[in-house]
């Protein structure tokens, strides 16, 4: 399905002509047998960007996260995470299906956990209980509405985790949104984590791919696990070229997406019957609740679709809008008018 204005996700972006040209001209090799030169360059750049010794290109963010969990834990272990995180909600419980792990979710505030919520949750060694091995944080947080994990809190949690002998992983699918919103470099966000993932196919606008970064030994093991999971790809420099183009051209412009989300949020807050899930719009997402008397979010989204506006039902009464590089300011203004019109019709 296509819409004139598609705000369902920042994954709906399509490669620009310049990105397609970069893909066409990419130097390629067999990345399973030995090396694809374009992939190798991407991995080196991504590792430096994230401040890690090494990185590995993956088909998806889900695979990057799941390989990280598999390597940090053993079957029967548990990891701690926010109860609303992507790993729990949108990855089919792959940690259980593929690696025999258990997630222990803690309810954060818009996806943000505090250290005091974690203290006391590590299970003591016993024959009858799980072993707690890992803490996962998501930055920015999808179901939290694009919220940014406060850096001081991230460092405190990671320092505490390491003191307790736990590993740490950051699902940084939209980490570059946090970078642009705060001015803190990606390496600053990821330095206290043992591993971090970064997605190229969301706000950065590439068609496919994520990267997982960590130590040389961790990435050596990750390459083996990628093969196990079916993620080894041959002449994949064609896709790596798109990711390289995205890093070169589509990072700074994320600020435009954030500005558009602020514009959306401010307008929606003023529409009777609608209420923002989080009044503080930090990056490129806006989640709002509709008046229960109007019916369901799915019905409301269907009405928006009749006006050629794509929106994502995010719960029984909630709608998510995500700004991205394929939607300009004029389209955002049109979207606001459509939302206002549909809301007025529901009164």
Rosetta silent file (secondary structure, phi, psi, omega in degrees, C-alpha in Angstrom):
SEQUENCE: XXXXXXXXXXXXXXXXXXXXXXXXXXXXXXXXXXXXXXXXXXXXXXXXXXXXXXXXXXXXXXXXXXXXXXXXXXXXXXXXXXXXXXXXXXXXXXXXXXXXXXXXXXXXXXXXXXXXXXXXXXXXXXXXXXXXXXXXXXXXXXXXXXXXXXXXXXXXXXXXXXXXXXXXXXXXXXXXXXXXXXXXXXXXXXXXXXXXXXXXXXXXXXXXXXXXXXXXXXXXXXXXXXXXXXXXXXXXXXXXXXXXXXXXXXXXXXXXXXXXXXXXXXXXXXXXXXXXXXXXXXXXXXXXXXXXXXXXXXXXXXXXXXXXXXXXXXXXXXXXXXXXXXXXXXXXXXXXXXXXXXXXXXX
SCORE:     score description
SCORE:     0.000 S_00000001
   1 L     0.000  136.872  177.867    0.000    0.000    0.000 S_00000001
   2 L  -122.080  150.847  178.877    1.262    3.463   -0.839 S_00000001
   3 L  -131.042  150.295  174.402    0.178    6.872    0.419 S_00000001
   4 L   -62.399  -37.156  175.649    0.844   10.391   -0.804 S_00000001
   5 E  -125.533  107.624 -174.555    1.907   11.149    2.768 S_00000001
   6 E  -111.178  105.250 -179.624    3.216    8.036    4.507 S_00000001
   7 L  -113.189   20.935  179.837    3.940    8.473    8.215 S_00000001
   8 L   -65.061  -38.089 -178.443    3.533    4.824    9.211 S_00000001
   9 L  -166.375  163.027  171.880    7.283    4.420    9.785 S_00000001
  10 L   -85.712    6.756  173.959   10.686    5.721    8.748 S_00000001
  11 L   -86.655   -6.214 -177.390   11.248    2.290    7.182 S_00000001
  12 L   -85.660   -1.815 -178.812    9.058    3.231    4.192 S_00000001
  13 L   -60.888  151.020  179.113   11.732    5.500    2.701 S_00000001
  14 L  -118.214  144.985 -178.112   12.944    4.715   -0.812 S_00000001
  15 L   -58.835  135.706  175.697   16.500    5.101   -2.093 S_00000001
  16 L   -71.351  168.397  178.141   17.158    8.412   -3.813 S_00000001
  17 H   -59.544  -40.315 -179.885   18.566    8.539   -7.331 S_00000001
  18 H   -66.943  -38.513  176.981   21.994    9.383   -5.914 S_00000001
  19 H   -65.681  -41.660  178.083   21.856    6.456   -3.499 S_00000001
  20 H   -62.477  -36.141  178.501   20.834    4.127   -6.322 S_00000001
  21 H   -66.268  -40.752  177.150   23.783    5.376   -8.356 S_00000001
  22 H   -62.452  -38.085  177.516   26.140    4.635   -5.476 S_00000001
  23 H   -65.674  -41.377 -179.330   24.691    1.132   -5.300 S_00000001
  24 H   -62.099  -36.904 -174.235   25.144    0.672   -9.052 S_00000001
  25 L   -91.551    2.106 -174.269   28.804    1.663   -8.892 S_00000001
  26 L   -63.715  135.579  171.095   29.666   -0.375   -5.793 S_00000001
  27 L   -78.205  132.563 -174.589   32.735   -2.590   -5.920 S_00000001
  28 L  -128.606  162.639  174.971   31.721   -6.050   -4.757 S_00000001
  29 L  -152.512 -171.362  178.990   33.197   -9.395   -3.748 S_00000001
  30 L   -95.379  103.045 -173.400   32.052  -12.563   -2.001 S_00000001
  31 L   -76.075   -6.706  176.376   31.583  -11.547    1.610 S_00000001
  32 L   -93.031  -44.535  179.187   31.055  -15.155    2.728 S_00000001
  33 L   -67.858  -48.897  178.512   34.120  -16.718    1.107 S_00000001
  34 L  -144.095  -78.484 -174.848   36.452  -13.864    2.021 S_00000001
  35 L  -156.158  143.852  168.750   35.574  -10.183    1.719 S_00000001
  36 L  -104.560  120.694 -172.337   33.449   -7.673   -0.124 S_00000001
  37 H   -61.740  -33.912  179.658   35.515   -4.446   -0.297 S_00000001
  38 H   -72.518  -38.970  175.244   32.530   -2.127    0.055 S_00000001
  39 H   -63.066  -43.456  179.990   31.216   -4.069    3.041 S_00000001
  40 H   -59.102  -42.850  178.947   34.667   -4.010    4.591 S_00000001
  41 H   -64.366  -42.596  178.088   34.824   -0.234    4.227 S_00000001
  42 H   -60.236  -44.581 -178.160   31.356    0.156    5.764 S_00000001
  43 H   -64.141  -38.626  178.309   32.297   -2.042    8.712 S_00000001
  44 H   -66.101  -43.722 -179.633   35.473   -0.064    9.362 S_00000001
  45 H   -66.328  -42.021 -179.190   33.608    3.262    9.199 S_00000001
  46 H   -65.721  -40.560  178.429   30.778    1.982   11.404 S_00000001
  47 H   -61.241  -44.420  178.625   33.204    0.631   13.997 S_00000001
  48 H   -64.472  -43.028  179.445   34.971    3.988   14.169 S_00000001
  49 H   -57.461  -42.588 -176.005   31.653    5.842   14.321 S_00000001
  50 H   -90.361   -1.231  176.677   30.489    3.710   17.241 S_00000001
  51 L    70.328   30.687 -179.840   33.866    3.706   18.972 S_00000001
  52 L  -117.272  156.024 -179.453   34.271   -0.059   18.843 S_00000001
  53 L   -64.109  -30.069 -174.379   37.193   -2.178   17.565 S_00000001
  54 E  -152.503  163.204  179.222   35.098   -4.006   14.959 S_00000001
  55 E  -149.276  160.438 -178.269   31.688   -4.192   13.307 S_00000001
  56 E  -138.810  130.198  179.409   29.706   -6.604   11.148 S_00000001
  57 E   -76.377  135.242 -177.342   27.091   -5.850    8.474 S_00000001
  58 E  -127.195  155.178  175.841   23.761   -7.618    8.990 S_00000001
  59 L   -64.959  -31.233 -174.364   20.590   -7.949    6.908 S_00000001
  60 L  -151.359  162.728  175.647   18.434   -6.511    9.695 S_00000001
  61 H   -67.985  -33.743  177.210   18.372   -4.938   13.118 S_00000001
  62 H   -60.473  -45.705  178.768   16.524   -7.951   14.467 S_00000001
  63 H   -63.510  -41.434  179.214   19.379  -10.242   13.445 S_00000001
  64 H   -59.541  -46.628  179.396   21.937   -7.852   14.942 S_00000001
  65 H   -63.997  -45.356 -175.177   20.084   -7.785   18.261 S_00000001
  66 H   -67.539  -35.159  176.075   19.471  -11.508   18.362 S_00000001
  67 H   -67.757  -39.410  177.083   23.085  -12.378   17.625 S_00000001
  68 H   -60.259  -46.871  179.564   24.198  -10.011   20.383 S_00000001
  69 H   -60.947  -42.889 -177.644   21.844  -11.688   22.869 S_00000001
  70 H   -62.291  -39.061 -177.063   22.987  -15.134   21.786 S_00000001
  71 H   -77.958  -32.888 -179.576   26.659  -14.303   22.262 S_00000001
  72 H   -77.801  -21.293 -174.053   26.294  -12.538   25.600 S_00000001
  73 L  -124.055  173.409  173.370   24.163  -15.300   27.119 S_00000001
  74 L  -123.852  158.011  178.385   23.805  -19.065   27.237 S_00000001
  75 L   -51.583  132.615 -177.150   20.598  -21.145   26.956 S_00000001
  76 L    95.132   -7.729  177.469   18.623  -20.786   30.175 S_00000001
  77 E   -83.314  163.114  173.273   19.963  -17.307   30.956 S_00000001
  78 E  -121.473  155.700  172.396   17.831  -14.195   31.317 S_00000001
  79 E  -125.765  151.483  179.011   18.405  -10.608   30.283 S_00000001
  80 E   -97.490  141.229 -178.489   16.922   -7.430   31.745 S_00000001
  81 E  -161.655  167.811  171.943   15.211   -4.873   29.517 S_00000001
  82 E   -68.361  141.071 -175.268   12.392   -2.376   29.346 S_00000001
  83 L   -66.131  -18.176 -178.178    9.082   -4.205   29.032 S_00000001
  84 L  -104.218   12.745 -173.096    8.156   -2.206   25.924 S_00000001
  85 L   -72.320  160.728 -178.653   11.421   -2.641   24.018 S_00000001
  86 H   -60.061  -40.865 -177.626   11.664   -3.724   20.381 S_00000001
  87 H   -58.032  -35.824 -179.961   13.478   -6.949   21.272 S_00000001
  88 H   -81.742  -43.368 -170.173   10.456   -8.080   23.305 S_00000001
  89 H   -87.183  -32.970 -166.198    7.634   -6.723   21.147 S_00000001
  90 L  -124.968   18.480 -179.229    8.745   -6.959   17.539 S_00000001
  91 L  -126.344   26.146  173.360   11.222   -9.819   17.178 S_00000001
  92 L    56.496   26.251 -177.187    8.873  -12.803   17.649 S_00000001
  93 L    59.106   34.363 -176.457   10.497  -13.819   20.910 S_00000001
  94 H   -59.901  -29.014  179.014   13.480  -14.904   18.821 S_00000001
  95 H   -60.664  -32.518  177.271   15.678  -14.866   21.929 S_00000001
  96 H   -83.928  -44.543 -176.579   13.609  -17.802   23.208 S_00000001
  97 H   -65.339  -41.215 -172.153   13.046  -19.550   19.885 S_00000001
  98 H   -98.614  -29.534 -172.002   16.623  -19.373   18.649 S_00000001
  99 H  -126.141   -0.004  176.685   18.810  -19.092   21.750 S_00000001
 100 L    68.307   33.962 -176.871   16.798  -20.423   24.696 S_00000001
 101 L  -106.115  163.504  179.524   16.821  -17.132   26.606 S_00000001
 102 E  -122.511  134.544  175.919   14.301  -15.434   28.873 S_00000001
 103 E   -96.553  134.622  174.496   13.479  -11.720   28.895 S_00000001
 104 E  -114.635  102.204 -175.118   12.714  -10.026   32.198 S_00000001
 105 E   -85.629  138.601  176.817   10.880   -6.817   31.414 S_00000001
 106 E  -119.172  134.320 -176.525   10.845   -3.808   33.721 S_00000001
 107 L   -77.096  113.298  176.693    8.296   -1.051   33.210 S_00000001
 108 L   -96.682 -178.499  175.476   10.083    2.179   32.358 S_00000001
 109 E  -101.790  109.244 -174.365    8.741    5.663   31.748 S_00000001
 110 L    52.496   39.011  177.149    8.348    6.038   27.991 S_00000001
 111 L    87.209   -0.714 -177.349   10.989    3.332   27.630 S_00000001
 112 E   -99.557  121.533  176.184   13.454    4.885   30.073 S_00000001
 113 L   -95.766  152.875  174.773   14.701    2.740   32.947 S_00000001
 114 L  -112.725  150.157 -177.077   16.315    4.040   36.115 S_00000001
 115 H   -55.751  -41.095 -176.684   19.163    2.326   37.940 S_00000001
 116 H   -63.099  -21.744  177.017   17.133    1.903   41.126 S_00000001
 117 H   -72.775  -23.184 -175.519   14.628   -0.209   39.163 S_00000001
 118 H   -94.664  -27.984 -178.114   17.368   -2.718   38.333 S_00000001
 119 L   -61.139  131.390 -179.846   19.087   -2.970   41.682 S_00000001
 120 L    91.428   -3.161 -177.821   18.145   -6.184   43.432 S_00000001
 121 L   -92.011  -11.628 -179.905   16.959   -7.941   40.257 S_00000001
 122 L   -74.203  123.010 -176.243   20.082  -10.020   39.657 S_00000001
 123 L   -75.415  134.919  176.187   19.292  -13.554   40.721 S_00000001
 124 L   -70.266  152.936  179.534   21.787  -15.212   43.087 S_00000001
 125 L   -58.589  130.676  179.084   23.333  -18.471   41.858 S_00000001
 126 L  -162.745  154.989 -179.075   20.997  -21.385   42.555 S_00000001
 127 L   -72.506  -16.078 -171.407   20.020  -24.682   40.996 S_00000001
 128 L  -104.249   -4.992 -171.699   16.383  -23.625   40.700 S_00000001
 129 L  -124.922  166.686  175.304   16.606  -20.201   39.048 S_00000001
 130 L   -69.588  159.077  170.583   17.724  -18.466   35.893 S_00000001
 131 E   -99.095  127.216  176.956   21.124  -16.834   35.570 S_00000001
 132 E   -84.955  121.902 -171.876   20.969  -13.096   34.942 S_00000001
 133 E  -120.912  -23.232 -163.395   23.583  -12.281   32.284 S_00000001
 134 E  -150.858  148.977  169.445   22.745   -9.126   30.345 S_00000001
 135 E  -120.689  132.095  177.986   21.077   -5.726   30.321 S_00000001
 136 E  -116.744  133.635  172.539   19.628   -4.318   27.088 S_00000001
 137 E  -121.996  151.416 -179.968   18.664   -0.693   26.484 S_00000001
 138 E  -116.999  126.874 -174.779   17.004    0.767   23.376 S_00000001
 139 L  -144.705  114.019   -3.148   18.054    4.205   22.130 S_00000001
 140 L   -74.635  166.810 -172.870   15.997    5.892   20.811 S_00000001
 141 E   -98.052  119.964 -175.156   13.012    4.004   22.164 S_00000001
 142 L   -62.628  -63.865 -175.833   10.364    3.104   19.605 S_00000001
 143 L   -70.441  -14.551  172.590    7.310    2.367   21.744 S_00000001
 144 L   -77.352  -10.215  179.623    8.327    5.158   24.087 S_00000001
 145 L    96.262   34.609  179.699    7.755    7.553   21.188 S_00000001
 146 L    75.703   25.421 -178.202   11.305    8.120   19.986 S_00000001
 147 E   -72.638  150.046 -179.540   12.564    8.971   23.465 S_00000001
 148 L  -100.329  130.039  174.930   16.285    9.393   24.100 S_00000001
 149 L   -68.880  123.315  178.779   17.935    7.500   26.931 S_00000001
 150 L   -59.686  131.516 -173.730   19.609   10.126   29.152 S_00000001
 151 H   -60.376  -40.802 -179.535   23.369    9.634   28.833 S_00000001
 152 H   -62.120  -38.800  179.144   24.026    9.928   32.564 S_00000001
 153 H   -68.477  -42.195  177.543   21.427    7.235   33.243 S_00000001
 154 H   -57.488  -48.044 -178.967   22.868    4.994   30.525 S_00000001
 155 H   -63.907  -40.919 -179.655   26.344    5.279   32.023 S_00000001
 156 H   -63.621  -42.968 -179.866   25.105    4.631   35.532 S_00000001
 157 H   -65.797  -45.337 -178.827   23.220    1.509   34.447 S_00000001
 158 H   -65.644  -42.381  178.581   26.122    0.164   32.394 S_00000001
 159 H   -60.656  -45.106  179.107   28.684    0.842   35.133 S_00000001
 160 H   -62.949  -43.753 -179.483   26.488   -0.926   37.667 S_00000001
 161 H   -59.515  -45.566 -179.660   25.886   -3.855   35.288 S_00000001
 162 H   -65.882  -35.683  176.453   29.600   -4.355   34.703 S_00000001
 163 H   -63.845  -28.352  179.744   30.270   -4.200   38.432 S_00000001
 164 L   -90.128    1.728  179.959   27.749   -7.009   38.825 S_00000001
 165 L    82.852   16.503  179.279   29.396   -9.079   36.098 S_00000001
 166 L   -94.945  150.637  171.596   26.646   -8.471   33.517 S_00000001
 167 E   -86.393  165.281 -179.470   27.147   -7.689   29.844 S_00000001
 168 E  -134.674  138.337  177.708   25.422   -4.707   28.195 S_00000001
 169 E  -133.581  139.058  175.581   23.865   -4.296   24.754 S_00000001
 170 E  -111.501  118.893  167.968   22.336   -1.231   23.098 S_00000001
 171 E   -78.808   93.549 -176.171   19.633   -1.643   20.478 S_00000001
 172 E  -101.813   40.326 -178.471   20.672    1.507   18.665 S_00000001
 173 L   -48.987  -44.990 -179.898   18.448    1.105   15.627 S_00000001
 174 L  -112.895   35.688 -177.679   17.744    4.853   15.676 S_00000001
 175 H   -60.144  -34.529 -178.258   20.865    5.875   17.583 S_00000001
 176 H   -66.929  -23.259  172.519   21.731    8.545   15.011 S_00000001
 177 H   -65.513  -40.072  176.888   18.489   10.327   15.887 S_00000001
 178 H   -66.115  -37.942  178.957   19.788   10.614   19.452 S_00000001
 179 H   -60.831  -49.100 -177.034   23.135   11.832   18.109 S_00000001
 180 H   -69.674  -36.884 -178.206   21.568   14.599   16.038 S_00000001
 181 H   -70.016  -30.764 -173.953   19.081   15.616   18.729 S_00000001
 182 H  -108.801  -21.232 -174.369   21.710   15.938   21.466 S_00000001
 183 L    81.193    1.437  177.728   24.979   16.636   19.673 S_00000001
 184 L   -83.951  125.482 -178.075   26.581   13.733   21.558 S_00000001
 185 L   -59.556  155.930  179.341   28.655   11.585   19.153 S_00000001
 186 H   -57.285  -39.140  179.523   27.597    7.995   18.504 S_00000001
 187 H   -63.537  -31.618  177.324   30.757    6.761   20.213 S_00000001
 188 H   -67.325  -36.369  178.231   29.770    8.696   23.313 S_00000001
 189 H   -72.411  -33.342 -170.915   26.434    6.919   23.435 S_00000001
 190 H   -99.830   -6.531 -170.501   27.884    3.466   22.843 S_00000001
 191 L   -61.091  -30.740 -176.731   31.152    3.580   24.794 S_00000001
 192 L   -91.336    0.615  177.880   29.796    1.924   27.931 S_00000001
 193 L   -96.085  147.539  175.073   28.071   -0.922   26.081 S_00000001
 194 L   -74.894  -29.048  176.777   29.763   -4.195   25.202 S_00000001
 195 E  -147.927  155.511  179.448   27.850   -4.265   21.934 S_00000001
 196 E  -149.631  139.650  174.591   25.641   -1.912   19.947 S_00000001
 197 E  -107.294  153.432  178.547   23.482   -2.239   16.857 S_00000001
 198 E  -143.626  130.697 -176.849   22.730    0.532   14.363 S_00000001
 199 E  -101.397  137.847  177.722   20.142    0.417   11.583 S_00000001
 200 L   -98.296  -14.196 -171.207   20.595    2.022    8.161 S_00000001
 201 L   -99.284   15.171  174.609   17.084    1.335    6.811 S_00000001
 202 L  -105.753 -117.394 -175.988   15.125    3.625    9.104 S_00000001
 203 L   -61.610  -21.554 -179.856   15.697    7.380    9.280 S_00000001
 204 L   -77.676  -13.922  166.988   18.978    7.098    7.370 S_00000001
 205 L    85.744    5.756  176.051   17.033    6.004    4.313 S_00000001
 206 L   -77.343  156.449 -177.544   18.951    2.948    3.075 S_00000001
 207 L   -76.391  -28.614 -173.108   16.833    0.042    1.770 S_00000001
 208 L  -150.608  146.625  162.223   18.428   -2.739    3.827 S_00000001
 209 L   115.594  147.131  173.495   20.874   -3.382    6.606 S_00000001
 210 E  -139.993  171.505  176.912   22.168   -2.880   10.112 S_00000001
 211 E  -131.741  146.013  173.419   25.526   -3.201   11.777 S_00000001
 212 E  -117.044  130.740 -176.367   26.584   -4.838   15.033 S_00000001
 213 E  -123.629  148.526  178.749   29.699   -3.486   16.748 S_00000001
 214 E  -179.526 -155.629  179.341   31.850   -4.749   19.601 S_00000001
 215 L   -72.059  164.743  178.253   35.267   -6.231   20.344 S_00000001
 216 H   -58.484  -44.532 -178.967   37.265   -8.104   17.710 S_00000001
 217 H   -67.259  -39.531  178.399   36.537  -11.440   19.402 S_00000001
 218 H   -60.851  -44.443 -178.788   32.848  -10.612   19.781 S_00000001
 219 H   -71.886  -30.728  173.713   32.560   -9.772   16.083 S_00000001
 220 H   -60.781  -45.112  178.154   34.488  -12.908   15.128 S_00000001
 221 H   -68.402  -35.407 -179.891   31.868  -14.917   16.975 S_00000001
 222 H   -64.470  -37.320  178.389   29.086  -12.759   15.529 S_00000001
 223 H   -62.300  -40.285  177.345   30.228  -13.561   11.987 S_00000001
 224 H   -65.579  -42.805  179.004   29.914  -17.258   12.774 S_00000001
 225 H   -66.455  -34.909  177.555   26.461  -16.731   14.325 S_00000001
 226 H   -60.193  -41.900  176.504   25.376  -14.683   11.304 S_00000001
 227 H   -61.214  -44.170  178.757   26.111  -17.679    9.100 S_00000001
 228 H   -58.093  -41.821 -177.480   24.104  -19.901   11.458 S_00000001
 229 L   -81.606    1.428  179.028   21.123  -17.533   11.264 S_00000001
 230 L    82.329   21.974 -175.948   21.282  -17.442    7.457 S_00000001
 231 L  -100.692    5.224  175.758   22.620  -13.909    7.276 S_00000001
 232 L   -71.460  127.510 -175.944   25.774  -14.540    5.257 S_00000001
 233 L  -124.714  147.615 -172.383   25.471  -12.554    2.012 S_00000001
 234 L   -84.755 -101.109 -176.878   27.631  -12.677   -1.104 S_00000001
 235 L   -80.343   62.534 -171.057   28.047   -9.575   -3.321 S_00000001
 236 L   -87.183    2.883  174.911   26.403   -7.442   -0.670 S_00000001
 237 H   -57.644  -24.390  176.742   28.504   -4.358   -1.371 S_00000001
 238 H   -59.338  -40.047  178.746   25.506   -3.165   -3.393 S_00000001
 239 H   -81.488  -36.600  178.261   23.625   -2.767   -0.116 S_00000001
 240 H   -62.797  -33.445  178.316   26.628   -1.594    1.881 S_00000001
 241 H   -62.295  -36.879  177.697   27.073    1.221   -0.654 S_00000001
 242 H   -65.755  -39.916  178.377   23.584    2.472    0.209 S_00000001
 243 H   -65.785  -40.447  177.003   24.476    2.460    3.905 S_00000001
 244 H   -62.594  -42.583  177.995   27.701    4.357    3.218 S_00000001
 245 H   -61.312  -41.910 -179.741   25.771    6.924    1.205 S_00000001
 246 H   -61.523  -42.326  179.249   23.301    7.259    4.081 S_00000001
 247 H   -65.909  -33.618 -178.518   26.079    7.916    6.593 S_00000001
 248 H   -77.629  -32.171 -168.757   27.616   10.526    4.293 S_00000001
 249 H  -121.889  -18.110 -168.511   24.425   12.380    3.332 S_00000001
 250 L  -116.584   11.740 -179.873   21.463   11.553    5.571 S_00000001
 251 L   -84.064  -57.239 -175.604   22.604   12.026    9.158 S_00000001
 252 L   -59.107  -33.118 -176.739   22.528   15.807    9.659 S_00000001
 253 L   -72.030   -6.762  173.145   19.185   16.067    7.896 S_00000001
 254 H   -57.626  -25.680  177.238   17.562   13.995   10.671 S_00000001
 255 H   -59.700  -32.935  176.703   17.142   17.372   12.358 S_00000001
 256 H   -63.648  -42.545  178.571   14.487   18.153    9.733 S_00000001
 257 H   -61.399  -40.914  179.512   12.556   15.044   10.747 S_00000001
 258 H   -64.564  -41.402  178.174   12.726   16.101   14.377 S_00000001
 259 H   -63.131  -40.312  178.924   11.441   19.579   13.522 S_00000001
 260 H   -65.793  -37.662  177.777    8.578   18.061   11.539 S_00000001
 261 H   -65.425  -40.324  176.362    7.671   15.796   14.458 S_00000001
 262 H   -59.821  -43.096  179.829    7.606   18.807   16.787 S_00000001
 263 H   -61.829  -45.174  177.041    5.288   20.567   14.357 S_00000001
 264 H   -60.530  -48.513 -176.968    2.984   17.549   14.247 S_00000001
 265 H   -61.045  -43.900  179.497    3.001   17.152   17.997 S_00000001
 266 H   -61.438  -41.299 -179.415    2.201   20.781   18.698 S_00000001
 267 H   -69.280  -43.931 -178.394   -0.746   20.702   16.294 S_00000001
 268 H   -63.910  -36.919  179.333   -2.138   17.391   17.555 S_00000001
 269 H   -60.756  -23.969 -177.714   -1.981   18.605   21.164 S_00000001
 270 L   -94.859    0.256 -178.257   -4.392   21.398   20.188 S_00000001
 271 L   -93.780  119.575  179.751   -6.968   19.142   18.502 S_00000001
 272 L   -57.492  135.646  179.094   -9.918   18.273   20.787 S_00000001
 273 L    94.279   -9.285  177.996  -10.219   14.547   21.383 S_00000001
 274 E  -116.380  145.560 -179.807   -6.555   13.836   20.785 S_00000001
 275 E  -143.999  131.434  179.092   -3.845   13.622   23.439 S_00000001
 276 E   -68.303  137.111  174.730   -0.123   13.087   23.080 S_00000001
 277 L   -62.703  -42.410  177.345    1.225    9.966   24.775 S_00000001
 278 L  -132.688  112.048 -177.956    4.323   11.956   25.698 S_00000001
 279 L   -60.103  -19.279 -178.781    4.078   15.760   25.445 S_00000001
 280 L   -93.722  105.682  177.916    7.852   15.896   24.978 S_00000001
 281 L   -89.677  112.332 -172.960    8.668   15.130   21.331 S_00000001
 282 L   -99.211  -32.170 -177.409   12.384   14.352   21.290 S_00000001
 283 L  -134.784 -117.817 -170.114   13.092   12.913   17.839 S_00000001
 284 L  -113.335   21.859 -179.124   11.013   11.790   14.858 S_00000001
 285 E  -125.166  144.636  174.078    7.990   10.085   16.440 S_00000001
 286 E  -132.557  121.051  175.402    4.599   11.281   17.605 S_00000001
 287 E  -116.755  129.073 -179.984    2.229    8.922   19.421 S_00000001
 288 E  -135.033  153.023  178.961   -1.226   10.159   20.319 S_00000001
 289 E   -98.789  144.751  175.362   -4.370    8.750   21.893 S_00000001
 290 E  -105.542  155.140  177.823   -7.825    9.155   20.428 S_00000001
 291 L   -57.981  123.160 -179.346  -11.048    9.630   22.379 S_00000001
 292 H   -55.486  -26.773  179.843  -12.364    6.109   23.157 S_00000001
 293 H   -67.547  -15.191 -178.768  -15.849    7.295   22.188 S_00000001
 294 H   -84.690   -6.109 -174.836  -14.588    7.634   18.602 S_00000001
 295 L   106.220 -155.236 -174.746  -13.911    3.943   18.184 S_00000001
 296 L   -95.154  164.733  175.466  -10.548    2.226   17.699 S_00000001
 297 H   -63.191  -35.959  178.807   -7.205    3.458   16.488 S_00000001
 298 H   -61.455  -40.672  178.455   -7.512    1.103   13.522 S_00000001
 299 H   -67.197  -40.626  179.383  -10.746    2.810   12.487 S_00000001
 300 H   -64.585  -43.730  178.460   -9.197    6.248   12.895 S_00000001
 301 H   -62.757  -36.609  178.402   -6.164    5.223   10.822 S_00000001
 302 H   -63.843  -37.109  176.923   -8.498    3.862    8.128 S_00000001
 303 H   -67.166  -40.273  176.158  -10.170    7.266    7.928 S_00000001
 304 H   -61.234  -39.582 -179.745   -6.784    8.958    7.586 S_00000001
 305 H   -63.281  -31.651  177.175   -5.969    6.492    4.798 S_00000001
 306 H   -62.870  -22.901  176.421   -9.080    7.600    2.927 S_00000001
 307 L   -99.369   14.467  177.062   -7.354   10.992    2.718 S_00000001
 308 L    68.337   31.033  175.410   -4.119    9.349    1.497 S_00000001
 309 E  -115.032  119.574  178.672   -2.352    9.720    4.841 S_00000001
 310 E   -88.076  126.964  177.205   -0.635    6.629    6.207 S_00000001
 311 L  -138.176  155.492 -172.960   -0.595    6.232   10.000 S_00000001
 312 E  -109.890  116.041  173.011    0.177    3.241   12.194 S_00000001
 313 E   -62.856  125.577 -170.742   -2.302    1.989   14.819 S_00000001
 314 L  -115.438    8.052 -178.349   -0.083    1.513   17.864 S_00000001
 315 L   168.003  178.381 -178.360   -2.610    0.196   20.342 S_00000001
 316 L   -55.931  -36.356 -177.429   -6.371    0.049   20.863 S_00000001
 317 L  -125.869   11.068 -174.441   -6.611    3.845   21.100 S_00000001
 318 E  -118.706  148.106  179.665   -3.176    5.055   19.984 S_00000001
 319 E  -124.571  137.806  174.579   -1.693    6.139   16.658 S_00000001
 320 E  -111.606  135.205  172.532    1.996    6.497   15.795 S_00000001
 321 E  -119.554  135.815 -179.761    3.347    8.940   13.229 S_00000001
 322 E  -128.246  122.832  178.753    6.998    8.828   12.150 S_00000001
 323 L   -85.528  154.110 -175.969    8.648   11.579   10.138 S_00000001
 324 L  -162.631  179.004 -170.500   11.362   10.801    7.599 S_00000001
 325 L   -70.419  -14.175  178.938   13.262   12.079    4.573 S_00000001
 326 L   -90.877    3.433  179.435   10.483   11.306    2.076 S_00000001
 327 L  -126.371  116.009 -178.909    8.039   13.700    3.775 S_00000001
 328 L   -91.580  177.991 -176.895    8.693   17.442    3.600 S_00000001
 329 H   -59.236  -41.627 -178.837    7.304   20.346    5.598 S_00000001
 330 H   -62.273  -36.299  177.849    4.469   21.036    3.166 S_00000001
 331 H   -71.423  -33.418  175.546    3.298   17.435    3.483 S_00000001
 332 H   -62.562  -42.502  177.778    3.474   17.678    7.265 S_00000001
 333 H   -63.365  -38.550  176.047    1.178   20.703    7.104 S_00000001
 334 H   -64.027  -42.354 -179.870   -1.201   18.728    4.879 S_00000001
 335 H   -60.340  -40.977  179.018   -1.093   15.837    7.338 S_00000001
 336 H   -60.115  -43.902  179.977   -2.036   18.157   10.189 S_00000001
 337 H   -65.630  -37.862  178.240   -5.081   19.385    8.261 S_00000001
 338 H   -65.594  -45.312  179.089   -6.145   15.825    7.450 S_00000001
 339 H   -61.519  -43.247  179.373   -5.849   14.755   11.082 S_00000001
 340 H   -62.583  -41.769 -179.183   -7.796   17.822   12.194 S_00000001
 341 H   -64.345  -45.740 -179.577  -10.497   17.143    9.591 S_00000001
 342 H   -66.723  -41.056  178.555  -10.893   13.487   10.570 S_00000001
 343 H   -62.038  -41.394  179.279  -10.914   14.329   14.281 S_00000001
 344 H   -62.516  -37.901 -179.247  -13.595   16.957   13.716 S_00000001
 345 H   -69.071  -19.860 -178.148  -15.719   14.428   11.839 S_00000001
 346 H   -85.068  -14.539 -178.367  -15.572   12.041   14.811 S_00000001
 347 L   -66.651    0.000    0.000  -17.116   14.528   17.239 S_00000001
